[in-house]
Structure formats: C-alpha cells, structure tokens
Amino acid sequence: MIFYIKKKDKKNCNLYKMKKKLITILFLLSLTITLYSQDIPKENLETQLNENTQQYSKSILENEIKGIHVSHVALTSENPILDQSQEGYKIIYLFIKGKGNVIAENTSYDIVPETILLPNIAKNITIKTAKNDTLHYLKISSKLTVQDLLDLKEFPAENTQNIYYAKFTDCKSYTEPIKSPNTISRTILPNKYIPRIAMGTVQTKGPDKVGAHEHGMLEQLFLGLSENDCIVYADDANVHFPEYSVLHIPLGSSHSVSVEKDEILYYVWMDFFRDKKGEEWLKTHNENDDN
C-alpha cells in the first residue's frame, strides 16, 4: 500500500512538471507574438497653425525608413523661403493644402493642393504662399546610395535634367487587381526619376476597399489627402486613417484598406524599394489606354 502511494505521487509529480512546462511554453509563445506584432505607426499633420506663426516645420515618422526623411512644412504669405539642394540627396515636394508658387531655374510654377514637384538639377528653389493663405507640403529627402548614383546615369535625361511638376489629377491612371472598378488610381511619380522611388494616388467612395496584399521588397508610406476617412489594416492591427495624416505600412505585412458607405478614400502611396529589382512590383499596375 505504501509503495502504491509513492508510485502515484511520482506520477502526479511528473504530470505537474509537464503541465508547468506547457504553461511556460504557451506563455513564452504568447509573449513572442506580442513582441513581434506590428503596430501601424501614424502621425497627424498640424494644419491649424497658432496665430502669428509664419513658418512651421516638423519631422514626420522620424527614422521609420532608412535613408528617407519626411518633413511637414507650413508657410504663411509673409515670408517666402529659399530651399537649397543637398549633395547626395534627392528631394520631392508634395503640396497638399493652400496655394502659392515655386520659382526654379527662372520659371514660376503655380502651386495648388495636390501638386508634386522635383527640383532635380535646380540648385535652389523659392517657395511662396498666395496672399492670405497658408501653404502646407511634405518635403521628402532620399539619401542616394553608391548604386543609386550609378543608376541615375542610366535614367532618361528628361527625367533627371528637368524640373518635374504635375497636378495629381493630370497624371496617368492605372488599374490593379486588388482594387474595384470604381477606384481611380494615378501614378504621380513613375520610377526612374529618383532611384528606387515611385508614388501614386488611390481614390474611391465607400463602400469599397483595397484588397489585402504584401510586398516585402519595399517600404511604404501613405499620406491622407483632403476628405480621406478610412481604415488601414496590417496583419492583426488596424488604424483610423484621416485626412492630412501619414502612416507607415509595416514591412512585409498583409495590408488592406476599407472605406464605409458615403465616406471618401483618397491617399498617396509612396513606395521606397530596397533595391531596383523590387521595382518589378510596379508591373502589377496596368496603365489605362485612354491616358
């Protein structure tokens, strides 16, 4: 009888140890999933300046993407600014709110909301806001790698030696399998202007969605344009995506976008490819025949 009890106690002890080990494994697994689950970093742009503020500048989603720096700049009509190029970098300006003009290479370019400009070879540009207005834009700086500098020499001269200037609505449209027929997509910055970068817009009215997809070969930012009001999903995370906000899609995540009935989905996607081979992804964009 005594032997039987000891044997039973030993069996119970082993079961307890196994149960404890299993609980520990499950806890560590849960902790690992929590640590590696990716949020969707987002930052709202400050579009209402304090009274008497003449110039405002703030870094957006700093250090999110290696080699890329994004600033939100706002100017009143009081003081134009002179922006100079920086050796080893390429600059993109996305004008999103307010009106003004840019002077580059002795030419004046009218600026309205939703305009893109690349200075390219211009050493400096002057940015001025229209009277009684405030101009808001993103200034995106891309640090060029050694390979980028080599690739630039192979790009068409008209892409790199001239000012690139376009209103979003004037840019070529395309379709994509992950988007509905109601969606208007445009390429506002094709590749081979700046190494490893392309940009475009997506616009539709709800109910609608951009289907789930993944692209591990590129980093991506979204910029919410006027009236944008939708939800962005990335793996198990989701975030409200309003107008005049910027978010970073976690690298390699399965992500999608949805918009409710009568709401607007309207944003800029910015693709930052890890290498030029990744630009093959852009072949999923089917340019419309009526462009």
Backbone hydrogen bonds in HBPLUS format (Angstrom, degrees):
<---DONOR---> <-ACCEPTOR-->    atom                        ^
c    i                          cat <-CA-CA->   ^        H-A-AA   ^      H-
h    n   atom  resd res      DA  || num        DHA   H-A  angle D-A-AA Bond
n    s   type  num  typ     dist DA aas  dist angle  dist       angle   num
A0005-ILE N   A0001-MET O   3.23 MM   4  6.52 158.2  2.28 149.3 153.5     1
A0006-LYS N   A0002-ILE O   3.16 MM   4  6.43 160.6  2.20 149.8 154.9     2
A0007-LYS N   A0003-PHE O   3.00 MM   4  6.23 155.8  2.06 147.9 154.7     3
A0008-LYS N   A0004-TYR O   2.98 MM   4  6.18 155.7  2.04 149.2 155.6     4
A0009-ASP N   A0005-ILE O   2.85 MM   4  6.04 158.4  1.89 150.8 156.9     5
A0010-LYS N   A0006-LYS O   2.97 MM   4  6.19 151.2  2.06 144.5 151.9     6
A0011-LYS N   A0007-LYS O   3.08 MM   4  6.34 150.8  2.17 141.4 149.0     7
A0012-ASN N   A0008-LYS O   2.93 MM   4  6.21 161.8  1.96 152.7 157.3     8
A0013-CYS N   A0009-ASP O   2.91 MM   4  6.04 149.6  2.00 142.2 151.0     9
A0014-ASN N   A0010-LYS O   3.03 MM   4  6.29 152.6  2.10 143.7 150.1    10
A0015-LEU N   A0011-LYS O   3.00 MM   4  6.31 157.8  2.05 149.4 155.6    11
A0016-TYR N   A0012-ASN O   2.88 MM   4  6.09 153.2  1.95 145.0 152.7    12
A0017-LYS N   A0013-CYS O   2.96 MM   4  6.23 154.9  2.02 145.8 152.3    13
A0018-MET N   A0014-ASN O   2.92 MM   4  6.18 157.8  1.97 149.4 155.3    14
A0019-LYS N   A0015-LEU O   2.88 MM   4  6.06 158.8  1.93 148.0 154.0    15
A0020-LYS N   A0016-TYR O   2.86 MM   4  6.05 158.8  1.91 148.3 154.4    16
A0021-LYS N   A0017-LYS O   2.90 MM   4  6.08 153.3  1.97 144.0 151.5    17
A0022-LEU N   A0018-MET O   2.91 MM   4  6.13 154.5  1.98 146.6 153.4    18
A0023-ILE N   A0019-LYS O   2.95 MM   4  6.19 159.5  1.99 149.7 154.9    19
A0024-THR N   A0020-LYS O   3.01 MM   4  6.22 154.7  2.08 143.4 150.4    20
A0025-ILE N   A0021-LYS O   2.97 MM   4  6.23 157.5  2.02 147.3 153.2    21
A0026-LEU N   A0022-LEU O   2.92 MM   4  6.17 163.6  1.95 152.5 156.8    22
A0027-PHE N   A0023-ILE O   2.91 MM   4  6.08 152.5  1.98 145.6 153.5    23
A0028-LEU N   A0024-THR O   2.92 MM   4  6.17 163.0  1.95 151.9 156.1    24
A0029-LEU N   A0025-ILE O   2.89 MM   4  6.09 153.6  1.96 148.0 155.8    25
A0030-SER N   A0026-LEU O   2.91 MM   4  6.07 158.3  1.96 144.2 150.1    26
A0031-LEU N   A0027-PHE O   2.86 MM   4  6.10 154.6  1.92 147.7 155.2    27
A0032-THR N   A0028-LEU O   2.88 MM   4  6.06 153.4  1.95 143.6 150.6    28
A0033-ILE N   A0029-LEU O   2.98 MM   4  6.25 161.0  2.02 150.3 154.8    29
A0034-THR N   A0030-SER O   3.01 MM   4  6.23 156.7  2.07 144.7 151.3    30
A0035-LEU N   A0031-LEU O   2.90 MM   4  6.13 158.4  1.95 149.2 155.1    31
A0036-TYR N   A0032-THR O   2.96 MM   4  6.11 152.5  2.03 148.9 156.0    32
A0037-SER N   A0033-ILE O   2.86 MM   4  5.81 118.7  2.25 141.3 154.5    33
A0248-HIS N   A0041-PRO O   2.93 MM 207  5.48 153.7  2.00 154.2 160.1    34
A0043-GLU N   A0246-VAL O   2.81 MM 203  5.38 154.5  1.87 155.5 164.3    35
A0246-VAL N   A0043-GLU O   2.87 MM 203  5.38 163.7  1.90 152.5 156.9    36
A0045-LEU N   A0244-TYR O   2.89 MM 199  5.57 168.8  1.90 150.8 152.4    37
A0053-THR N   A0050-ASN O   3.04 MM   3  5.60 153.7  2.11 138.9 138.7    38
A0076-THR N   A0054-GLN O   3.07 MM  22  5.16 155.9  2.13 148.0 144.1    39
A0056-TYR N   A0074-ALA O   2.92 MM  18  5.01 152.3  1.99 150.4 152.6    40
A0074-ALA N   A0056-TYR O   2.85 MM  18  5.01 156.3  1.91 144.0 147.1    41
A0058-LYS N   A0072-HIS O   2.99 MM  14  5.34 146.0  2.11 141.4 152.0    42
A0072-HIS N   A0058-LYS O   2.82 MM  14  5.34 164.6  1.85 156.6 157.8    43
A0060-ILE N   A0070-VAL O   2.79 MM  10  5.41 168.2  1.80 150.0 150.0    44
A0064-GLU N   A0061-LEU O   3.25 MM   3  5.76 148.2  2.36 138.3 133.9    45
A0068-ILE N   A0065-ILE O   3.12 MM   3  5.56 162.0  2.15 136.7 136.3    46
A0143-LYS N   A0067-GLY O   2.84 MM  76  4.97 168.2  1.85 150.9 154.8    47
A0069-HIS N   A0141-SER O   2.96 MM  72  5.12 160.5  2.00 146.1 151.9    48
A0141-SER N   A0069-HIS O   2.83 MM  72  5.12 168.0  1.84 155.9 159.0    49
A0071-SER N   A0139-LYS O   2.96 MM  68  5.18 153.9  2.03 141.3 149.8    50
A0139-LYS N   A0071-SER O   2.86 MM  68  5.18 159.7  1.90 149.3 156.3    51
A0073-VAL N   A0137-TYR O   2.87 MM  64  5.47 173.5  1.87 168.6 170.7    52
A0137-TYR N   A0073-VAL O   2.94 MM  64  5.47 156.8  1.99 158.2 164.1    53
A0075-LEU N   A0135-LEU O   2.88 MM  60  5.17 152.1  1.96 142.2 151.5    54
A0135-LEU N   A0075-LEU O   2.79 MM  60  5.17 156.1  1.84 155.6 158.0    55
A0081-ILE N   A0127-ILE O   2.99 MM  46  5.42 154.5  2.06 148.0 153.3    56
A0127-ILE N   A0081-ILE O   2.89 MM  46  5.42 161.6  1.92 157.1 162.5    57
A0083-ASP N   A0125-ILE O   2.80 MM  42  5.32 164.2  1.82 166.5 168.8    58
A0125-ILE N   A0083-ASP O   2.84 MM  42  5.32 152.8  1.91 149.7 158.7    59
A0085-SER N   A0123-LYS O   2.72 MM  38  5.23 166.5  1.74 154.2 151.4    60
A0089-TYR N   A0086-GLN O   3.12 MM   3  5.70 143.5  2.26 145.9 143.5    61
A0144-LEU N   A0088-GLY O   2.90 MM  56  5.53 174.1  1.90 154.4 155.8    62
A0090-LYS N   A0142-SER O   2.99 MM  52  5.23 150.5  2.08 139.9 149.1    63
A0142-SER N   A0090-LYS O   2.86 MM  52  5.23 162.5  1.89 155.4 161.1    64
A0092-ILE N   A0140-ILE O   2.89 MM  48  5.04 149.1  1.98 142.1 151.8    65
A0140-ILE N   A0092-ILE O   2.84 MM  48  5.04 172.3  1.85 155.8 158.5    66
A0093-TYR N   A0117-LEU O   2.93 MM  24  5.19 155.5  1.99 154.7 161.4    67
A0117-LEU N   A0093-TYR O   2.99 MM  24  5.19 152.5  2.07 145.9 151.7    68
A0094-LEU N   A0138-LEU O   2.95 MM  44  5.11 163.8  1.98 148.6 153.9    69
A0138-LEU N   A0094-LEU O   2.86 MM  44  5.11 155.7  1.92 141.0 146.2    70
A0095-PHE N   A0115-THR O   2.82 MM  20  5.15 162.6  1.85 166.7 166.6    71
A0114-GLU N   A0095-PHE O   2.68 MM  19  5.46 133.2  1.89 132.3 145.7    72
A0115-THR N   A0095-PHE O   3.12 MM  20  5.15 151.3  2.21 136.4 145.2    73
A0096-ILE N   A0136-HIS O   3.00 MM  40  5.88 154.6  2.07 144.8 152.9    74
A0097-LYS N   A0136-HIS O   3.41 MM  39  5.02 156.9  2.47 137.9 134.5    75
A0136-HIS N   A0097-LYS O   2.75 MM  39  5.02 166.0  1.77 156.2 155.3    76
A0130-ALA N   A0099-LYS O   2.87 MM  31  5.49 172.1  1.88 128.5 126.9    77
A0100-GLY N   A0111-ILE O   3.02 MM  11  4.94 153.0  2.10 136.1 136.6    78
A0111-ILE N   A0100-GLY O   2.85 MM  11  4.94 165.1  1.87 137.5 132.5    79
A0101-ASN N   A0128-LYS O   2.84 MM  27  5.44 153.7  1.90 152.2 158.5    80
A0128-LYS N   A0101-ASN O   2.95 MM  27  5.44 166.6  1.97 167.1 170.4    81
A0102-VAL N   A0109-TYR O   2.91 MM   7  5.08 154.0  1.98 140.3 148.6    82
A0109-TYR N   A0102-VAL O   2.70 MM   7  5.08 157.5  1.75 149.1 157.3    83
A0103-ILE N   A0126-THR O   2.88 MM  23  5.10 158.6  1.93 144.7 151.9    84
A0126-THR N   A0103-ILE O   2.99 MM  23  5.10 159.3  2.04 141.1 147.7    85
A0104-ALA N   A0107-THR O   2.88 MM   3  5.36 156.8  1.93 155.8 157.1    86
A0107-THR N   A0104-ALA O   2.99 MM   3  5.36 153.1  2.06 112.5 120.9    87
A0168-PHE N   A0114-GLU O   2.96 MM  54  5.67 175.3  1.96 150.1 151.2    88
A0116-ILE N   A0166-ALA O   2.85 MM  50  5.45 167.7  1.87 163.5 166.9    89
A0166-ALA N   A0116-ILE O   3.02 MM  50  5.45 156.0  2.08 151.6 155.4    90
A0118-LEU N   A0164-TYR O   2.73 MM  46  4.93 152.2  1.80 143.5 151.2    91
A0164-TYR N   A0118-LEU O   3.07 MM  46  4.93 161.7  2.11 143.5 147.2    92
A0122-ALA N   A0119-PRO O   3.04 MM   3  5.22 168.1  2.05 130.4 127.8    93
A0133-ASP N   A0130-ALA O   3.20 MM   3  5.54 129.9  2.46 144.4 136.1    94
A0149-LEU N   A0145-THR O   3.08 MM   4  6.42 157.3  2.13 152.0 156.2    95
A0150-LEU N   A0146-VAL O   3.24 MM   4  6.58 148.1  2.35 141.4 149.7    96
A0151-ASP N   A0147-GLN O   2.86 MM   4  6.14 157.8  1.90 152.5 159.1    97
A0152-LEU N   A0148-ASP O   2.87 MM   4  6.09 153.0  1.94 153.6 160.4    98
A0153-LYS N   A0150-LEU O   3.26 MM   3  5.60 135.6  2.47 103.0 113.4    99
A0154-GLU N   A0151-ASP O   2.86 MM   3  5.27 147.3  1.96 111.0 121.3   100
A0155-PHE N   A0152-LEU O   3.22 MM   3  5.26 153.0  2.30 100.4 108.3   101
A0159-ASN N   A0156-PRO O   2.93 MM   3  5.44 147.9  2.03 112.9 122.8   102
A0160-THR N   A0157-ALA O   3.11 MM   3  5.34 137.8  2.29 104.0 115.1   103
A0161-GLN N   A0157-ALA O   2.79 MM   4  5.58 151.3  1.87 165.3 168.8   104
A0170-ASP N   A0167-LYS O   2.89 MM   3  5.38 151.8  1.97 115.7 124.8   105
A0171-CYS N   A0168-PHE O   3.05 MM   3  5.47 164.4  2.08 115.5 120.4   106
A0187-THR N   A0172-LYS O   2.89 MM  15  5.78 156.0  1.95 166.4 173.9   107
A0288-ASN N   A0173-SER O   3.13 MM 115  5.92 171.0  2.14 134.3 136.1   108
A0174-TYR N   A0185-SER O   2.92 MM  11  5.54 146.8  2.03 136.8 141.9   109
A0175-THR N   A0286-ASN O   2.87 MM 111  5.13 154.9  1.94 132.4 138.3   110
A0286-ASN N   A0175-THR O   2.91 MM 111  5.13 170.9  1.91 156.3 156.5   111
A0179-LYS N   A0176-GLU O   3.06 MM   3  5.65 167.4  2.08 126.1 128.6   112
A0211-GLY N   A0178-ILE O   2.79 MM  33  4.73 171.7  1.80 150.9 148.2   113
A0183-THR N   A0180-SER O   3.09 MM   3  5.56 164.6  2.12 115.7 120.6   114
A0184-ILE N   A0203-GLN O   2.80 MM  19  5.11 170.1  1.81 156.4 159.3   115
A0203-GLN N   A0184-ILE O   2.91 MM  19  5.11 135.4  2.12 136.5 149.8   116
A0186-ARG N   A0201-THR O   3.04 MM  15  5.18 153.7  2.11 133.2 140.2   117
A0201-THR N   A0186-ARG O   2.78 MM  15  5.18 147.8  1.88 140.4 151.0   118
A0188-ILE N   A0199-MET O   2.96 MM  11  5.62 128.3  2.23 116.3 130.2   119
A0189-LEU N   A0199-MET O   3.05 MM  10  4.80 159.7  2.10 134.1 127.6   120
A0199-MET N   A0189-LEU O   2.89 MM  10  4.80 157.8  1.94 134.2 139.8   121
A0197-ILE N   A0194-ILE O   3.31 MM   3  5.81 146.4  2.43 146.6 139.1   122
A0273-PHE N   A0196-ARG O   2.83 MM  77  4.86 148.8  1.92 142.9 148.9   123
A0198-ALA N   A0271-ASP O   3.19 MM  73  5.29 151.7  2.27 139.2 145.3   124
A0271-ASP N   A0198-ALA O   2.84 MM  73  5.29 165.5  1.86 169.3 171.9   125
A0200-GLY N   A0269-TRP O   3.07 MM  69  5.44 155.0  2.13 148.2 153.7   126
A0269-TRP N   A0200-GLY O   2.80 MM  69  5.44 156.2  1.86 145.9 154.2   127
A0202-VAL N   A0267-TYR O   2.95 MM  65  5.59 149.3  2.05 157.0 166.1   128
A0267-TYR N   A0202-VAL O   3.05 MM  65  5.59 150.4  2.14 150.1 158.6   129
A0204-THR N   A0265-LEU O   2.87 MM  61  5.27 151.3  1.96 149.0 155.0   130
A0265-LEU N   A0204-THR O   2.94 MM  61  5.27 173.8  1.95 158.8 156.8   131
A0206-GLY N   A0263-GLU O   2.84 MM  57  5.25 168.6  1.86 153.5 157.1   132
A0262-ASP N   A0206-GLY O   3.04 MM  56  5.09 155.9  2.10 117.1 109.9   133
A0208-ASP N   A0259-VAL O   3.20 MM  51  5.53 154.2  2.27 145.2 149.6   134
A0259-VAL N   A0208-ASP O   3.04 MM  51  5.53 157.2  2.09 157.3 152.5   135
A0210-VAL N   A0257-VAL O   2.79 MM  47  5.00 157.0  1.84 143.0 149.1   136
A0257-VAL N   A0210-VAL O   3.12 MM  47  5.00 159.8  2.16 135.8 140.8   137
A0213-HIS N   A0255-HIS O   3.02 MM  42  5.64 143.4  2.16 140.5 149.1   138
A0255-HIS N   A0213-HIS O   3.01 MM  42  5.64 162.8  2.05 156.5 151.9   139
A0218-LEU N   A0215-HIS O   3.43 MM   3  6.12 166.5  2.45 119.4 119.5   140
A0274-ARG N   A0217-MET O   3.07 MM  57  5.90 170.8  2.08 154.1 152.3   141
A0219-GLU N   A0272-PHE O   2.88 MM  53  5.04 169.8  1.89 141.3 139.7   142
A0272-PHE N   A0219-GLU O   2.83 MM  53  5.04 168.3  1.84 157.3 157.0   143
A0249-ILE N   A0220-GLN O   2.99 MM  29  5.57 158.7  2.04 154.0 160.6   144
A0221-LEU N   A0270-MET O   3.08 MM  49  5.12 154.0  2.15 138.3 145.8   145
A0270-MET N   A0221-LEU O   2.85 MM  49  5.12 147.5  1.96 158.3 160.4   146
A0222-PHE N   A0247-LEU O   2.88 MM  25  5.28 156.2  1.93 148.2 154.7   147
A0247-LEU N   A0222-PHE O   2.97 MM  25  5.28 153.8  2.04 141.6 149.7   148
A0223-LEU N   A0268-VAL O   2.89 MM  45  4.95 148.8  1.99 139.8 148.2   149
A0268-VAL N   A0223-LEU O   2.84 MM  45  4.95 157.4  1.89 140.1 146.5   150
A0224-GLY N   A0245-SER O   2.81 MM  21  5.22 165.7  1.83 158.3 162.5   151
A0244-TYR N   A0224-GLY O   2.77 MM  20  4.93 141.5  1.92 118.9 121.6   152
A0225-LEU N   A0266-TYR O   2.94 MM  41  5.67 165.8  1.96 151.0 153.1   153
A0228-ASN N   A0225-LEU O   3.02 MM   3  5.60 162.2  2.05 139.3 141.3   154
A0229-ASP N   A0264-ILE O   2.78 MM  35  5.67 155.1  1.84 171.9 167.0   155
A0230-CYS N   A0241-PHE O   3.18 MM  11  5.29 168.7  2.19 134.9 137.7   156
A0241-PHE N   A0230-CYS O   2.81 MM  11  5.29 169.0  1.82 160.7 156.9   157
A0231-ILE N   A0258-SER O   2.95 MM  27  5.37 166.6  1.97 159.1 163.1   158
A0258-SER N   A0231-ILE O   2.93 MM  27  5.37 158.2  1.98 151.2 158.4   159
A0232-VAL N   A0239-VAL O   2.99 MM   7  5.46 169.0  2.00 160.1 160.6   160
A0239-VAL N   A0232-VAL O   2.90 MM   7  5.46 147.3  2.01 149.3 159.7   161
A0233-TYR N   A0256-SER O   2.87 MM  23  5.21 172.8  1.88 151.8 152.7   162
A0256-SER N   A0233-TYR O   3.00 MM  23  5.21 146.5  2.12 131.9 139.5   163
A0234-ALA N   A0237-ALA O   2.92 MM   3  5.25 163.7  1.95 139.4 142.6   164
A0237-ALA N   A0234-ALA O   2.94 MM   3  5.25 156.8  2.00 138.3 135.0   165
A0235-ASP N   A0254-SER O   2.82 MM  19  5.25 166.7  1.84 151.0 149.6   166
A0253-SER N   A0250-PRO O   3.11 MM   3  5.62 164.5  2.14 137.4 137.3   167
A0263-GLU N   A0260-GLU O   3.06 MM   3  5.53 161.1  2.10 131.3 135.2   168
A0278-GLY N   A0275-ASP O   3.09 MM   3  5.69 140.9  2.25 113.2 122.3   169
A0279-GLU N   A0276-LYS O   3.13 MM   3  5.47 154.6  2.19 106.8 114.3   170
A0280-GLU N   A0277-LYS O   3.20 MM   3  6.11 168.3  2.22 123.8 125.8   171
A0281-TRP N   A0278-GLY O   3.04 MM   3  6.03 170.6  2.05 126.3 128.8   172
A0282-LEU N   A0279-GLU O   3.03 MM   3  5.68 152.3  2.11 116.6 122.5   173
A0283-LYS N   A0280-GLU O   2.98 MM   3  5.67 165.0  2.00 120.5 125.5   174
A0284-THR N   A0281-TRP O   3.08 MM   3  6.02 169.3  2.09 126.7 129.0   175
A0285-HIS N   A0282-LEU O   3.03 MM   3  5.60 164.3  2.06 115.1 119.9   176
